[in-house]
Amino acid sequence: MKTVNIGIIGFGTVGAGVAETILNNGKLIADRTGFMPVLKRVADLDISSDRGVTLPEGVLTTNSMEILDDPDIHIVVELIGGTTVARDIILHALRRGKSVVTANKALLATHGEELFRVANEHGGDIGFEASVGGGIPCIKALREGLVGNHIKTILGILNGTCNYILTRMENEHANFADVLSAAQAAGYAEADPALDVDGIDTAHKAAVLASLAFGKWFQAKDVQIQGIRSVTVNDIDYAAEMGYRIKLLAIIKEIDNRIELSVQPALVPATSLLGNVNGVFNAVWVKGDVVGSTMYYGRGAGRQATASAVVADIVDIALNLLRNCSQRLPAFRTYKQYNGLMASEQIVSRYYIRLQIEDKPGVLAKVSGLLGAHDISIATVAQKEMAMPAVPMIILTHKAPERSILDAMAAIGALPEVFEKPVVFRMEELEQ
């Protein structure tokens, strides 16, 4: 039986999961594919910690060059993270004629164009299924399953930490700070949670999906980002009363050949599939011009889920190598079907607005007058009774340009009867 030799650089949680999967399920892979994956080398600076997996004698090393410069290793798996050393490792491997598998969304969202150019120059493949959605095969769906579609919309719940926090806030009627502390204690959130709760991690993934969907290179800096710190338990309760749930969404749309690319909290229908993605689970909702709406759901992170995606890429690339058809389906081809990013006046949506206003006559008239002055139509308005000087006013709008909403909020926020900066979230109806 033919063999394909694999080297893993990075023996942390995911690296250990990949090694364990290859060692435990190698025969299953061989039975299904006709080749045996061989774990030839694993490199990590820490070779003393117990990862819960026993490697064959002589496999573990502290020197990654033993993998990169070994002519017998066909596929290099980069799992160290970051955007500096990881970039150097991948470029070195590609220039040595090897193929690469990575789960590194930050690297792809920063240096993807360079990496894929070098891969093309040297005839190597880059597998990156695990970079978005963990074990969910959403990259393969976009690259292959939906290759005959113009992608119209991608909506993604792509960060398990944020989804876990929002789900617990809803279920327990708890505030953000308390749930975040509990998530950190349980290991679901990092000690410094900014990458997750401020939307940066989701933006990296959104940039990868948008680049793949539209044949143009997008970076995280191209993504408009709003995290979940501004979401209160009251917002979640008000949304629920009106039949919605709040999720941190990657929003990727093509309208009139221009691209919208953002990450922000958004209201989605409580009865929708996306509205029922809870806890640490992820989902990607995709609408194509031919297929219509599809959704991909599963665990978005963790040792086993991510390892599953990495091993799937290893198998894909190995089969290409054995059949002498590397780059059978190039991961990224740039083309000019679409123009650039949409301006804020071109982005049109419904919006949820929460104002903290002085409880006295005439305030609603002032607010509605300013909305009307910016051509924004109110769909629903509710004022919550509270025994305090400031009371919340909740407004749902009909569709309006984002620029008009921003300008109206600046004017409304300047009113003396409005005590806090207005809170504004998108509404996504998930049209079929």
Helices and strands as residue ranges (DSSP letters): E 2-9, H 13-33, E 35-43, E 60-61, H 65-68, E 75-78, H 85-95, E 99-102, H 105-122, E 126-127, G 129-131, H 138-140, I 141-145, E 151-157, H 160-172, H 176-186, H 194-197, H 200-214, G 220-222, E 224-225, H 233-241, E 244-255, E 258-269, G 274-276, E 281-288, E 292-299, H 303-322, G 344-346, E 348-358, H 363-373, E 378-383, E 390-397, E 400-401, H 402-413, E 423-427
